[in-house]
């Protein structure tokens, strides 16, 4: 069993790929964990879900994302 591990060879490209994934994952995760609010579109979906829940699960006329008076679903609500 010990001899089979000594014969195991890992290609340098695999090592490079794993190292790149670890570094990239760390950079992405560090940015996400620093933020107190969901990043990018995550903030939009989070805000819209809260607005829907506050409006008894009906589509509200306005959303609280970015601006209090921003029109939401112009085609659905006239």
C-alpha positions in Angstrom: 0.0 0.0 0.0 2.8 2.4 0.8 4.5 1.7 -2.5 1.4 2.6 -4.5 1.4 6.1 -2.9 5.1 6.6 -3.9 4.3 5.8 -7.5 1.5 8.4 -7.6 2.5 11.3 -9.8 0.5 14.5 -9.9 0.9 16.6 -13.1 2.1 20.2 -12.7 -1.0 21.4 -14.6 -3.3 19.8 -11.9 -1.3 21.5 -9.1 -1.5 24.8 -10.9 -5.3 24.4 -11.5 -5.9 23.6 -7.8 -3.8 26.4 -6.6 -5.5 28.9 -8.9 -8.9 27.7 -7.7 -7.9 28.0 -4.1 -6.6 31.6 -4.6 -9.6 32.6 -6.7 -12.0 31.1 -4.2 -10.3 32.9 -1.3 -10.5 36.3 -3.1 -14.2 35.9 -4.0 -15.1 34.6 -0.5 -13.2 37.4 1.2 -15.1 40.0 -0.8 -18.5 38.4 0.0 -17.8 38.0 3.7 -16.7 41.6 4.1 -20.1 42.9 2.8 -23.0 43.4 5.2 -25.5 43.4 2.3 -25.8 40.9 -0.6 -23.5 41.8 -3.5 -24.7 42.8 -7.1 -28.0 41.2 -8.2 -28.2 39.3 -4.8 -29.1 42.7 -3.2 -31.9 43.2 -5.8 -33.5 39.8 -5.2 -33.1 40.2 -1.4 -34.8 43.6 -1.5 -37.5 42.5 -3.9 -38.3 39.5 -1.7 -38.6 41.7 1.3 -40.9 44.1 -0.6 -43.1 41.2 -1.7 -43.4 39.8 1.8 -44.3 43.3 3.2 -47.0 43.7 0.5 -48.7 40.4 1.4 -47.0 38.6 -1.5 -48.6 40.8 -4.1 -46.5 42.7 -6.6 -45.8 46.1 -5.1 -46.0 49.3 -7.2 -42.6 50.4 -5.9 -39.4 48.8 -4.7 -37.0 49.8 -2.0 -33.9 48.8 -4.0 -31.7 51.8 -5.0 -34.5 54.4 -4.6 -37.7 54.6 -2.6 -39.7 55.8 -5.6 -38.3 53.5 -8.2 -41.1 52.0 -10.4 -41.4 48.2 -10.3 -42.9 46.1 -13.0 -44.1 48.9 -15.2 -45.8 46.5 -17.6 -47.6 44.5 -14.9 -48.9 47.4 -12.9 -50.3 50.4 -14.7 
